[in-house]
């Protein structure tokens, strides 16, 4: 089985500045990490690799420093890594990002399964996975919490819906997005890190895509624009409630009703 895992480098801190002109995050010079949900996607791929004797290719879109999360994926067991990087991709919204990733995956050749994390911690849209699948014209399943069966032609998995669990069969090639309850991610291996420190990471840009129309990428290809981003105001107001347990309970309940939390 040929598995592709989409991973992303995200800020490792909440103290991130925003470009006042473009409305996008300033990512240079800040602490970064692999998107936590992508760790679950990678672990899912590793479990399937063990069952099917498959290969794992990780794909990340970002600036050159995003190679660090690809190297981390190597130390966990990924076989190949590709970085989609071009200044023309900067400032992409969800739609342009999805199209860019789909073009990058197309350039990799044949695949059976694409696995994405449910969402990213710097965007929280949970839309990229489904949109990548639509651009690739393949079936997709979201919120997968369990892989029940896998064979040469399809995947049997369990979706976590708001009020029910649904079991579905999805034929290859396909895409799934996984939630945090599916598997416990393993820690990176120091031995694998040493063994893969010189492993080549393929870097592709717009010139490597079959569709080279610059109007479909980055800010030019983004139908949505951020009008304003601002940090939440810090409020230091607090109120002390005193009394016995019954009095405190009634006071808290009354306050919650006053604030319309209940």
C-alpha positions in Angstrom: 0.0 0.0 0.0 1.3 3.5 -1.0 0.3 5.9 1.8 0.6 9.7 1.7 0.4 11.7 4.9 -0.1 15.4 4.9 1.7 17.2 7.7 2.2 20.8 8.6 4.5 22.9 10.7 2.5 25.1 13.0 3.5 27.7 15.7 4.5 26.2 19.0 3.4 29.3 20.8 0.3 31.5 20.9 2.5 34.7 20.8 2.4 35.1 17.0 2.3 38.4 15.2 0.0 39.1 12.3 0.9 41.0 9.1 -1.3 44.1 9.2 -1.5 44.3 5.4 -2.1 40.7 4.4 -3.8 39.5 7.6 -1.6 36.3 7.6 0.6 35.0 10.4 4.2 36.0 10.6 5.9 32.6 10.9 9.5 33.7 10.7 11.6 33.4 13.8 9.0 31.7 16.0 9.0 28.3 17.8 7.3 25.7 15.7 6.2 22.0 16.0 4.3 19.4 13.9 0.6 20.0 14.0 -0.6 17.7 16.8 -3.5 16.2 14.8 -0.9 15.2 12.1 0.8 13.0 14.6 -2.3 10.9 14.8 -2.4 10.8 11.0 1.2 9.6 10.9 0.6 7.0 13.6 -2.4 5.7 11.6 -0.2 5.4 8.5 2.5 3.6 10.5 0.0 1.1 11.8 -1.3 0.4 8.3 2.3 0.1 7.0 2.9 -2.6 9.5 -0.2 -4.5 8.4 0.3 -4.1 4.7 4.0 -3.9 4.2 3.4 -0.5 2.7 5.4 2.7 2.2 4.7 6.2 3.7 5.4 9.5 1.9 4.9 12.6 3.9 4.0 15.9 2.3 4.2 19.3 3.8 3.5 22.8 2.3 5.5 25.7 3.7 8.8 27.6 3.8 12.1 25.8 3.8 12.2 25.5 7.6 9.1 23.1 7.3 11.7 20.4 6.4 12.1 20.0 10.2 8.7 18.3 10.6 9.5 16.0 7.6 12.7 15.0 9.4 10.7 14.3 12.5 8.4 12.1 10.5 11.5 10.2 9.2 12.5 9.6 12.8 9.0 8.1 13.5 9.1 5.7 10.5 8.1 7.6 7.3 10.0 6.5 4.2 9.9 9.6 1.9 9.3 13.3 2.3 8.3 16.1 -0.1 8.2 19.8 0.7 5.9 22.0 -1.4 7.5 25.4 -1.2 7.3 28.5 -3.4 6.8 32.2 -2.6 3.9 32.2 -5.0 2.1 29.9 -2.5 2.3 32.4 0.3 -0.9 33.8 1.9 -3.1 31.0 0.6 -6.5 30.5 2.1 -8.1 27.1 2.6 -9.2 26.7 -1.0 -5.8 27.7 -2.5 -3.9 25.6 0.0 -6.0 22.6 -0.8 -5.5 23.0 -4.5 -1.7 23.5 -4.0 -1.5 20.3 -1.9 -3.5 18.3 -4.5 -1.2 19.4 -7.2 1.8 18.4 -5.1 0.4 15.0 -4.4 -0.4 14.5 -8.1 3.3 15.1 -8.9 4.3 12.2 -6.5 2.6 9.6 -8.8 0.5 6.6 -7.7 -1.0 6.4 -4.2 -3.7 4.3 -2.5 -4.5 6.3 0.6 -4.1 9.9 1.8 -4.3 10.5 5.5 -4.7 14.0 7.1 -5.2 15.1 10.6 -8.6 16.4 11.5 -7.5 20.0 11.4 -4.5 22.3 12.2 -4.1 24.3 15.4 -3.3 27.5 13.5 -6.4 27.4 11.2 -8.9 25.0 12.8 -11.0 24.9 9.6 -11.0 21.1 9.2 -11.7 21.7 5.5 -8.3 21.1 3.8 -8.5 17.3 3.8 -12.0 17.1 2.1 -11.1 19.8 -0.4 -7.9 18.0 -1.4 -9.9 14.9 -2.0 -12.4 16.8 -4.1 -9.6 18.3 -6.3 -8.2 14.8 -6.7 -11.7 13.4 -7.5 -11.4 10.6 -4.9 -13.8 9.5 -2.1 -13.1 10.8 1.4 -14.2 10.0 4.9 -13.9 12.6 7.8 -13.5 12.1 11.6 -12.3 8.6 11.4 -11.8 7.2 14.9 -11.0 3.5 14.1 -9.7 1.4 11.2 -11.6 -1.9 11.3 -10.4 -3.7 8.2 -8.1 -3.1 5.3 -7.4 -5.1 2.2 -6.1 -4.6 -1.4 -9.2 -2.8 -2.6 -10.9 -0.9 0.3 -10.7 0.4 3.8 -13.4 -0.3 6.4 -13.5 2.5 9.0 -15.6 4.0 11.7 -16.7 7.7 11.6 -17.4 9.7 14.7 -20.5 11.7 14.0 -22.1 14.1 16.4 -24.8 11.7 17.5 -23.7 8.3 16.2 -20.9 6.1 14.9 -21.1 5.1 11.3 -19.1 2.3 9.7 -18.3 2.7 6.0 -16.3 1.0 3.3 -14.3 3.3 1.1 -12.5 2.1 -2.1 -8.9 3.0 -2.9 -7.6 5.5 -3.8 -9.2 7.6 -1.1 -8.6 10.1 1.6 -9.4 10.0 5.3 -9.0 12.6 8.1 -8.4 11.2 11.6 -9.3 12.5 15.0 -7.1 12.3 18.1 -8.7 9.2 19.6 -7.6 6.8 16.8 -4.1 5.9 18.0 -1.6 7.1 20.6 1.3 8.6 18.5 4.7 7.0 19.1 7.7 9.0 20.1 10.5 9.8 17.5 13.3 7.2 17.5 16.8 8.5 18.1 18.2 5.6 16.2 15.9 6.4 13.2 16.9 10.1 13.5 20.6 9.2 13.1 19.9 6.7 10.3 17.8 9.2 8.3 19.7 12.5 9.0 21.0 12.6 5.4 17.8 11.3 3.7 16.9 13.5 0.8 13.8 15.6 1.0 12.3 16.4 -2.4 11.4 20.1 -2.8 8.8 21.0 -5.4 7.5 24.4 -6.6 5.0 25.8 -9.1 7.2 24.8 -12.0 6.8 21.1 -11.0 3.0 21.2 -11.2 0.9 20.2 -14.2 -1.2 23.4 -13.6 1.2 26.4 -13.6 -1.5 29.1 -13.6 -0.3 31.5 -10.8 -3.8 32.9 -10.4 -4.8 29.7 -8.7 -2.2 29.8 -5.9 -1.3 31.9 -2.9 -3.1 35.2 -2.3 -4.0 35.4 -6.0 -6.0 32.1 -5.8 -7.7 32.8 -2.5 -11.3 33.9 -2.8 -11.4 34.7 0.9 -9.4 37.4 2.6 -8.8 38.2 6.2 -10.1 41.6 7.0 -8.9 41.9 10.5 -7.1 39.7 13.1 -6.5 40.8 16.6 -5.4 39.2 19.9 -8.2 38.8 22.5 -8.3 41.4 25.2 -7.0 40.4 28.6 -9.5 40.8 31.4 -8.3 40.7 35.0 -11.7 41.2 36.7 -12.5 38.5 39.2 -15.0 38.1 42.0 -14.5 36.2 45.3 -17.4 34.1 46.6 -17.4 33.2 50.2 -19.7 31.2 52.5 -20.5 27.5 53.2 -20.8 24.9 50.4 -24.5 25.5 49.8 -24.1 29.3 49.7 -21.2 29.1 47.3 -23.0 26.6 45.1 -26.1 28.9 44.8 -23.9 32.0 44.2 -22.0 30.3 41.4 -25.2 29.0 39.8 -26.8 32.4 40.0 -23.7 34.0 38.4 -23.6 31.5 35.6 -27.3 32.2 34.8 -26.6 36.0 35.0 -23.8 35.6 32.4 -26.1 33.3 30.4 -23.7 30.4 30.5 -26.6 28.2 31.6 
